[in-house]
Amino acid sequence: MDTVVKPPSNRVWQGDDVTVSDVLNALADIRGKFARAEADGDEHAHPRNCVMTLIAVAASEADERLAEQTCLTISSQHPAQAIVIREEAPLRGHHLDAWITTDVKRPEMSCAVECEIITLHVRGAAADHLDALVDPLLVSGVPTYLWWMGTPPFRKNELLAALRVGDGLVVDSARFEEPHRSFVGLARLLKVAHHRLGLADLQWSRFRPWRETIAQFFGPADRRAFLTGVSEVGIDYAGEGRGNRIAAALITGWMAAALGWKLKRAAAGAGGVVVAHFENGPHSVEVDFRSVERAHLAPGELSSIRIGGASNGVTFRLSVQHDPERKPRVSVPAYRTVHPAEGEDDAAIELAERRAEWHRDVLHENLDSLHHTATGDPPGESRPQRPVVVTHDRRRRDTGRVLLTMIEMGEVEPLRHVQQLDREDEAALLLDLLATGTHDEVFNRSLAAASELMHLF
């Protein structure tokens, strides 16, 4: 998805061919001026508020602008110091260009807060000298998070030195170059990184609706026995090649780590088909990965997950689909309460009909006043017929972002549930990770299990 990000306009300092000491002096001057300006008369200057330092490493101008805008968005809720490092910038010679952008927030119930974004252009790879570059700029006593927007150099020893300045590393495995090798390198950090370092993946956060939907199926007490009765899992993903199986492997690793499955073997075949066999106590579980063509999904995105098995003589099947294909349907301009559960292909239509039903109710409740406003006639005179709201007129592009869940258990009628997904916004995903902490043992176990699986195909 293309994102247009405007450069920040409130730049307060800029220096070409400077040193880190120059940047520190400029920061001290900016902070001093702000503190004096906010102090009222003889009042002492307010202490500076800062809850964290966020370091973003960007490899392109677009990523640099996105990082700056994301940091501004986060700082609107959490006072923070942000450092944006642009590596491999088109600069000649071995020098450093820097500028500082500030954003002042004035909450109603507290004093003003100044958040700073320090942008640095460095020559060459940022990991080669990241620790020496940013360590003097860090704020003591608050956590430091490193957001690597591209692919970290997992095979370089310099990366470990760079990670010593941070308490957490945030990546997006969906954007990795050489995704298979990079994903294995990310999992290797679980063993070689320092014990304080937390690992987080934005792609893991995007899986939350999938994980919650699957977990909720097994949540009721009368379904807990199904956990040991799982015998087959099918996962469809968009794109071809083993690099596009990262999402499928990660969600499989989550299930395997949570349920104690032991990986026995895996084999890859033609057409992106992979079969993995796990041991679940006395039972075996077969996991099938399948590559599918979905024009509306990015390579590597999950298309559907199917889980089946039996327990105590009752069979079950859970199916979760992302934006399922829809059959052509003739829209009838009639007042319907909700789309009947007659198939798996009209999830987005159902969301549109719910929206249309709400619009109908609003029109019916305000019919007299709306007619009077539009025509000038007194209420009740020349009243029009009941208005008609056609479903397809209320269908929007966002109705394609749905998860359709189908549940079958024994002889009971299948259950059907539709939910709309939130838009994937980097600021929201990143803020969620930082707010909950990057030390997520569930993710770590899932990452380790997924890496073990990726080694076999």
N, C-alpha and C positions, 0 to 999 in steps of 0.2 A: 504494500500500500504506500503510495507516494505521500510525503508530508512536506508541506511548505512552511518553513520556519523563518520568521523575520529576525534579523540581528538585533541585539539589544541596543537601545538608544541612550540609556543613562550611563554612559561610559565616563568615568571621572578621572582616569589617569591612563596614560599610555607611554610606553618606552620601547625604543628600538635598540637592539644590541646592548642589553642591560644584564646585570647580574642578579642573583637571588637577593643579595643585600639591598639592591636598589628597590626591589619589589617590597621587601620588608619595611624599608624606610617610608615608601609611599603608603603602605597599609597603616603604619603608625600615625602618619600625618592625617589620613582620612578618618581614622577612628578618633583621633584627638579633636579634630574639627567638629565631628558629629556630636561627641560627648559635650563639648563646650556649648554648641548651639542648642542642645536640648536642655542644658542646665538653666534653671530659672533664677536669675540674680545671683545671690550668694549660695544657692543650693549646690550641694556636691554633685559631681557628675554621676549619672546612673551607671551601675556595672554593666558590662557588655554581656548580652545574652547570646549563647551559642550552644546548641544541643548536640551537634555533630559536625564532622568535616566529611564532605562528599567529594571524592576525586574521580573525575570522568576522563577516560582515555579514548580519544576519537582519532580515527585514521583518515577522515575526509571532512570537507567543509560542511556537508550536510549533517554529519554526525556532530560536529562541533556546535552548530546552531541548535540542533535538537537537544544536546546536552545543556547548553546555556538556558534554553527555554524550560527544560524539565527542572533544572535547579531553581529557577525563579518560581516555578509552580510549587515545588516542595517547600521553598523558604516562606511562601505565603502562609503555611500552616506550622512550620517548624523552623525557628531561627537557626540558620546554618551557614557555615563557610564552605563555599564550593570552589574547587580547583579544576578547571577544564584544560587538559593537556592535548594538544594537537601534535601527533607524531608524523614524521615524514612530510612536514610542511614544505612547500616550494621555496625554500630559503637557501641562499648561497652562504657558504662559510659556516664556521662553528660558533654561532651566537644565539642569543635568546631574545625573543620579542615577547612582550607581556603587556597586558592592560587589565584594568580593574573596573568592574561594573558593580554598582550598589543598588539596592532596592530597599526602600524605607517603608516599613509597615507601622501604622498607628492604630493599634487596637483601642476600643472604647474604654476598656476597663484596666488598661496598664500603660506603661510608658512606651515610647516609640522604639522600634527595633530596626537595626540596619543589618541587612544580609549582604554578603560580599561574594562576588564571582570573580575569581582570578583566572584569567585565560593566559596560557603559556604556549608558545610555539617553539618546539624543540627540533633540532636537526637529528634525523635518524630515528631508530626505534626508541620508544619511550621507556621500555623496560631496562635498557642498558644503564640508565642513570636516574631512574625514577626515585629511588630512596634518597639519594643525595639532593635531588631537585626539590622535593616537596617536604622533606623532614623539617627544615627550618620554618616552614609556613604553617605547620600543624598547630592546632589549639590543644593544649594539654588538658587532661581531665575529661575529655569527651571522646566517644568512639569515632574511629575513622573508617570509612567504607570506600572501597575501590570498585568503581563501575567500569568494566572493560567492555566497550561497546562493540568491538570487533572480535577478533580471535586472539587471545593471549598467546604469547610464544611459549607454549608448554614445554618445548624441548630445550629451552635455554635455562642455564643455571641462574642467569640474571633475574629471571622472574621471581625466584624464591627470595632473592634479596629485596626485590621491589615489594613483595607481599609482606615483608616484615614491618612496613610502615602502617599496615592496615589491620583492622579487626574483622573485616569481612570482605570477600570478593564476590561481586555480582556479575554474571555473564548472561548471555542469551544464546543458548546452544542452537537455536533455530537460525542464527546468523553465522555460524562457524564456517570458515573456509576449511576444506578437507574435513568435513564434519565427522567422519568415522574416527580418524586419527585424533582430532581435537577433542572429541568426547571421551575417548580413552585417556587422553592426557589430563582432562578435567578430573576424572575419577582417580587418577594417580595422585592428585594433590591431597586426597584423603589420608594418604600415608606419609607424604613427605613435607607437607606444610606444617607450620608451627601450631601448637595446640590451641592457641587463641583464635586462629583464623576460622571464620565461618564461611561456608560456601552457599551460594544461592544462584538459582537459574530462573530467569523470567519465563522461560518455557514451562517450567514446573508450576509457576503461578497460573499460567493459562490453562493448566490441566485441572484446576480446582473444581469447575462444574462437573467434569467427568468423574473425578474421584469422589465428590460428594454424592453424585447420583448412584454410583456403584455401591458406595458404603451405605447409603440409605436403604437400598434394596435388602441388604442383610441386617439392617438395624433391628426390626421387630424380633421379639424373643422367639416366636414360632418359626423364624427363618434362619436362626443361628446355625442349625444343623446343616444348612445348605453349604456353609463354608467348607466343610470337610467333604462335601459331595460334588464339588466342581470337577468335571472331567474334561471339559473342552473350552477353549477360549479362542475367539477369532478376532483379529484386529486388521482393519483396512486402513491404508494410509495413501496419501497422494504422492505421485512421483515414483521414479525408479532409482535403483542403486542403493547400496547399503547405507550410504550417508543419509538417506531419507527415512531410515528406520529408527532414528534416534528417539522420536516421540513414542513410537510403538514399543521400543525396548524399555524406555523409562517407565511407561505405565505398566508394562509387564513386570519390571523390577519392583515396582511398588506393591503389586499384588503378591509376588513371590516372597518378598521380604516380610510383608504383613502376615501371610498365612503359613510361612515356614516351608515353602516349596524348595526342593533341592534340584538343581539343574543336572540332568543326566547327559543329554546330547542335543545337538541342533544341527540342521543341515539346510543349506540354501539351494534352491532350484531355479529353473528358468522363469522369467516373467515376474521377478520380484517376490516369489513365493518362498517362505521360510517356515520350517516346522521345528519347534522346540519341544522337548519332552521333559517334564518335571516329575518329581516324586513327592506325593503328598501323603505321607504315612504309608499305609498299605495300598493306596490308590495311585494311579498315574494321571497326569494332566497333560493334554496335548494343546499347544498354543500354535495357532496358524497365523502367520503374517501374510498379507496379500496386498500387492500394489494395485491401485485402481486409478482410473482417469476421472478427475473432477476439475473441470475448468475453473470453478469458483473457489477452489482451495489452493493454497500455496504448497509447493513441494514440501513433503514431510508432515503436513497437517494430518491429524486423525480424521478419518471419515466415519468409521463406525467401530463399535466394540460389541461382541456377542459372547455371552457367558452361559454355559449350559451344564446340566448335570442332574443328579438325583440323590435323594436322601429319604430313608424310611419309606420307600415305595412311592414317593412323590417326585415327579420330574419337574424341572424348572428351566426357564430360559429368560435371560435378560438381554435386551437389545437396546443400545444407545446409538443414535445416528445424528451426525452433524449435518444440518440443512439437507434432509433427504430429498431425493428427486420427486417431482410432482407430475402427475398426469394432467393433461389438458382438461379443463373443467369449464362447462358453460355456467356462467354466473346468472342466477335468477334473482331479480329485484324483489325479494320477499323478506318479510321480517322473520328472521330465524334467531333463536336464542343462542345456539352454539353449534358449530359444525359437528355432525355426527361422527362417531369414531368408527369409520368404515374402511380405513386403510392407513398405510404408512407414508403416504405421499403428499399430504395436504397440511403439514404442520404450520407452514407460514400462512396459509389461507385461514387457519383457525385463529391465529393471532390477529390477523386483519379483521376477522369477523367479530372478535371480542371488542376491538377498537370501534368498529362500526356500530355495534350494539350500544356501546356507551354513548356514542354520538347521537344515536336515535333517541335514547332516553333524555338526553339534554334538550333535544329539539322538542320532544313531546311535552316536557315540563314547562318549557318557555314559549310554547307555540303562540299564545295570545300576545305576549309582550313583543316578541320578535315580529309578528305580523303588523302590529301597530307601529313599530319603529320603521319598518320597511315601507309601509303604504300610507301611514297617517290616518287610516280608518280607526274608529273606536274599536276596542277589543270586543270580539264576538260578531262583528259585522263582516260580511264577505269573507268569512273564515275559510282558508284553503283546506284541501283535503290533507289527511295525515301525510307528512313528508316521507319520502322514500330515500334511504341511504343505501347505496349499492356497495357491496363488500369490496369489489375490486377497485373502487375509487379510494378506499382507505388503505389499500395495501402499499407498503413502502419498502424501500430497499432493506431497511433494518429487519424486516420480518424474515429475511434469509438467514439471520444469525440465530438459529434455534437448535435445541437438542430435543430430539423426539425419543422418548423412552417407552418401550413395549415390554410388558411383564406377562409371562405365561407360567402358571403353576397348576399342574395336574389337569383336571377337567374343568377348572373354573374359567369363565370368560376372560380373555386377555384384558389387561389394564393398559391404559394409554395415558401418557403425560407429556405435555409440551411446556418447555421453558425457553425464555428468550435470554440469550447471552449478552453480557455487557460488552461494550466495545473495548478492544485491546489498546489501552493507552499506556505508554511507557511510564509517564509520571505516576499514574495510579498503581501500576504493578510494582514500580520501584518503591514507592512510598509504603505500600503494603508490606513489602519485604523488610524494609528498614524499620518499620514500626513494630513488627513482630520479632525482629532479630534474625540474623543470618545463620544462627546455630540451630539447625533443624535436623534432628536425628532421623526423622522419618525420611527426609530427602536424602540424607547421607546413606542410609541403608538401601534406599531405592536406587541411588546412583551406583553403588557398589554392585548390586545385583544386576543392573542393566549393563554395566561394563563387562561383567563376567559373561553375559549373554552375547554382547557385541564382539567379544574375542572369538566366538565360535562361528561367526558368519560374516 
